[in-house]
């Protein structure tokens, strides 16, 4: 039998292949509320509901024992319309039961081999005839009629049992349909009919055999016992049939599917299982003088299944998997009301003692583990077991202890499933916080087979510990913990690898997150401390350190004292020489711990030690961030609690002893903005008893420091000026740092703007400028406005000698120690004043030779320190300033400009950002001095793009990259000056770059870059729409033709071929000129036509023609 009954359309296809146009089921006059049947709704799912027309939803078990006269009047049986009043004699009963048997046999025969039956015969009608008969007997049979019916029922029962053997069910179990009883497939009606007949038969036996025989009414004791035994056997057989169908489903599933699949073929089977549960709760059945509960019956049935492993094609391992899968589904049925509505684990039925089946679960778990299951099987087993143990049954520890006996031997295993996702491997978390967050989130999720079996076990263990704590079962919790601790000896710890340590941490965290932390913490801490850093490998040290950090975080969250714990961990850190990798793990956790503390009274001050400066001094800059944030957070909390006012505070003493010297040292060289913040924090939190002296001492140190990072002092000052200590800051220091910031930084920078707002409010600023500097916040050059205002104020105050002296004193006070920073501004604004021709002592010569073009740079050596970045910034200003002098006739000025281009361009590759690298030349081209711009680009091209032996200059690619950025910057039409700038660029670079393409070897990278440059240039909108730019470019091509056609013919035509692919129109425009030049060359060579030139010309013409298309 090969039926696929899961799709609606396939039911009809199958029906058409076996019968001819069967009519729909005839409507009956029987009340649906009384004559109940199984109504299928297709394959069962974990969330499917019971049918509204079934037994459960209509309260069958509440009224089937009562007589119902309506059924007597409504039911008519067989074609002879027999009713209850006709059923008295033996002959009539024999006929009725014979018809029932024939109907069953017809269904069986139709299932095995489709019969050639009349079109009006319906399988549903035949099934229903049998069901009606049994309903009629169940609701209306009198005690005195039972002996007559009993004999016929025995024969009917025997027939039903014979057609539902294991081999039969193997071919029927999947016969479900979304159409329900409107399905016309005989297998469907045979399966559902046989199950409902067996259930109704059990109800008949209970009503007419068990109840009377339980009191031995009118029966011999032995005969009564036999009847009771037959009833129990039939009940057991029925449940075994239900279980057998689930076995057949199980065999079609892989392990991973079990977690999301129902063990019931359809919802009808789930309904039958629930009816069995409800019946056994309602019936008072005894077996061997013991009350027969559902689980006792289930256990007997599962023992029967175990004896037939060969018949069901199971082995010991798969038997345990199946038992656990079915157990999980049957446990969930206890959450249903008798009317089929689901209430969940807190419903009264689920809370009764008879609901639990620990003994069986314990037995199959032991057997399952003895069979050495694979990882995937173990995951599914635990995932199915978890809701049973945590939600449905009372909290007990026997089964988790069995699992622990299995897992404690496998801590070093990766618990990886072959073929699984590599990310599911047991990989340690990056930090202690990640550990805590990961497992805290895991506790909120449902069991997932993507998790390792050990992780699933740990989650089960943790949640069970939580249930034991809330249910006051502390003795059980201690029993479980004692079993866990007993497995961790010193020798056991030494055998753990990194994966084993990860699993140990996982176990400890899930216990700590769920149990009584104050009770668990000391034991977990001591166990982890047993893995001493100096006795394990570096990789294990890192893994253990993460575990310590996770426990530290939990200590902080639970407000538990950490003094002893921190001391021991830092002692172990010291024993391995403050190893950098381990120190990083601890340093990255400081922020998490200090975020959770309020008063620093739990030993947190001990975390501040010499290991922190050691780590910060040796780690990468990017690794310092979290530690700096943690230190700043300490000061923030100290200020809010005013703990720093206590001169004996241990935390402040530790900060001054270990952190302040490091901050002073790093303030000079470290570019992190946190250094300015920490320096300000120390100043703001200076002790009160020597506030002025302490503050001024620190403040002076930081403001006079020569910092590499130009913004450090600015940020430091800003943080002081917005604190309560701002009144202690001398305004001259503020002015000095502000002026430095205007020179060294960009005035539009947010921090500079912030300081400018403060400065303009100072009395010193208003006095020295006489409030004549304008709005510095909107000024294009605030420094220029400020100095100009001072100059005007000085000139206006010449008659007041005292004021002039004060102005001079204040100004020199502001600008001391950073006069070099004004070089570019002075050269740009006053070139004629600082240059004297042929005088080597003039200011311009000294400034250029000392600061801009020192000897090392002129010799071709790399500039020292930050000189390249500084010159990169001021280079266009210096060039434009010198360019105001007569660079065409003055040899010194010409050479100085040439050296500025030649010596500094190779050093301008200060960043991978090509836009930033090209910025000086873009600014130069934007200047007003067109002759200077043309000079710069001519020199740039001549110096770096000339070729020797078909090879390019080492810096040719750098220069071409600069050219590409220039083209990108000016190829848009949004600025009317862009066309003029591109024109200057083409004049200064085009001829030399075309020659470079023509002369350089094809494999040299610069050739490809230049072709890409012309691709950008010739195809940009500005060029394509500009006649003047096109004409200028054509002029460059004509010059190139005139110069190189005769001597580098093939190189020349190869260049034009490349350009024709970029812009065929431009090459077409030069063809006439080219032809004329070819004729001149041929004339000079004394031939009418030069075949080689003509062949090259023909190829070029063809290329232009093809490219135009």
HELIX and SHEET records of a PDB file:
HELIX    1   1 UNK A    8  UNK A   18  1                                  11    
HELIX    2   2 UNK A   60  UNK A   63  1                                   4    
HELIX    3   3 UNK A   69  UNK A   74  1                                   6    
HELIX    4   4 UNK A   84  UNK A   86  5                                   3    
HELIX    5   5 UNK A   90  UNK A  112  1                                  23    
HELIX    6   6 UNK A  123  UNK A  140  1                                  18    
HELIX    7   7 UNK A  143  UNK A  162  1                                  20    
HELIX    8   8 UNK A  166  UNK A  170  1                                   5    
HELIX    9   9 UNK A  180  UNK A  182  5                                   3    
HELIX   10  10 UNK A  186  UNK A  205  1                                  20    
HELIX   11  11 UNK A  206  UNK A  210  3                                   5    
HELIX   12  12 UNK A  211  UNK A  213  1                                   3    
HELIX   13  13 UNK A  221  UNK A  251  1                                  31    
HELIX   14  14 UNK A  255  UNK A  260  5                                   6    
HELIX   15  15 UNK A  267  UNK A  282  1                                  16    
HELIX   16  16 UNK A  294  UNK A  307  1                                  14    
HELIX   17  17 UNK A  316  UNK A  333  1                                  18    
HELIX   18  18 UNK A  348  UNK A  351  1                                   4    
HELIX   19  19 UNK A  353  UNK A  355  5                                   3    
HELIX   20  20 UNK A  358  UNK A  370  1                                  13    
HELIX   21  21 UNK A  375  UNK A  387  1                                  13    
HELIX   22  22 UNK A  388  UNK A  392  3                                   5    
HELIX   23  23 UNK A  398  UNK A  407  1                                  10    
HELIX   24  24 UNK A  408  UNK A  410  5                                   3    
HELIX   25  25 UNK A  422  UNK A  424  5                                   3    
HELIX   26  26 UNK A  432  UNK A  442  1                                  11    
HELIX   27  27 UNK A  453  UNK A  470  1                                  18    
HELIX   28  28 UNK A  474  UNK A  485  1                                  12    
HELIX   29  29 UNK A  490  UNK A  494  1                                   5    
HELIX   30  30 UNK A  498  UNK A  514  1                                  17    
HELIX   31  31 UNK A  517  UNK A  529  1                                  13    
HELIX   32  32 UNK A  533  UNK A  535  5                                   3    
HELIX   33  33 UNK A  538  UNK A  557  1                                  20    
HELIX   34  34 UNK A  563  UNK A  575  1                                  13    
HELIX   35  35 UNK A  580  UNK A  596  1                                  17    
HELIX   36  36 UNK A  604  UNK A  607  5                                   4    
HELIX   37  37 UNK A  610  UNK A  618  1                                   9    
HELIX   38  38 UNK A  621  UNK A  624  5                                   4    
HELIX   39  39 UNK A  625  UNK A  641  1                                  17    
HELIX   40  40 UNK A  643  UNK A  645  5                                   3    
HELIX   41  41 UNK A  650  UNK A  654  1                                   5    
HELIX   42  42 UNK A  655  UNK A  659  3                                   5    
HELIX   43  43 UNK A  660  UNK A  669  1                                  10    
HELIX   44  44 UNK A  673  UNK A  684  1                                  12    
HELIX   45  45 UNK A  688  UNK A  690  5                                   3    
HELIX   46  46 UNK A  691  UNK A  703  1                                  13    
HELIX   47  47 UNK A  712  UNK A  721  1                                  10    
HELIX   48  48 UNK A  726  UNK A  728  5                                   3    
HELIX   49  49 UNK A  731  UNK A  744  1                                  14    
HELIX   50  50 UNK A  750  UNK A  759  1                                  10    
HELIX   51  51 UNK A  763  UNK A  769  1                                   7    
HELIX   52  52 UNK A  782  UNK A  796  1                                  15    
HELIX   53  53 UNK A  801  UNK A  815  1                                  15    
HELIX   54  54 UNK A  819  UNK A  822  5                                   4    
HELIX   55  55 UNK A  823  UNK A  829  1                                   7    
HELIX   56  56 UNK A  831  UNK A  834  1                                   4    
HELIX   57  57 UNK A  843  UNK A  847  1                                   5    
HELIX   58  58 UNK A  848  UNK A  852  3                                   5    
HELIX   59  59 UNK A  855  UNK A  858  1                                   4    
HELIX   60  60 UNK A  867  UNK A  882  1                                  16    
HELIX   61  61 UNK A  891  UNK A  905  1                                  15    
HELIX   62  62 UNK A  906  UNK A  908  5                                   3    
HELIX   63  63 UNK A  914  UNK A  926  1                                  13    
HELIX   64  64 UNK A  930  UNK A  944  1                                  15    
HELIX   65  65 UNK A  956  UNK A  970  1                                  15    
HELIX   66  66 UNK A  978  UNK A  999  1                                  22    
HELIX   67  67 UNK A 1005  UNK A 1019  1                                  15    
HELIX   68  68 UNK A 1021  UNK A 1024  1                                   4    
HELIX   69  69 UNK A 1027  UNK A 1044  1                                  18    
HELIX   70  70 UNK A 1049  UNK A 1062  1                                  14    
HELIX   71  71 UNK A 1064  UNK A 1069  1                                   6    
HELIX   72  72 UNK A 1071  UNK A 1085  1                                  15    
HELIX   73  73 UNK A 1091  UNK A 1108  1                                  18    
SHEET    1   A 2 UNK A 286  UNK A 287  0                                        
SHEET    2   A 2 UNK A 290  UNK A 291 -1                                        
END                                                                             
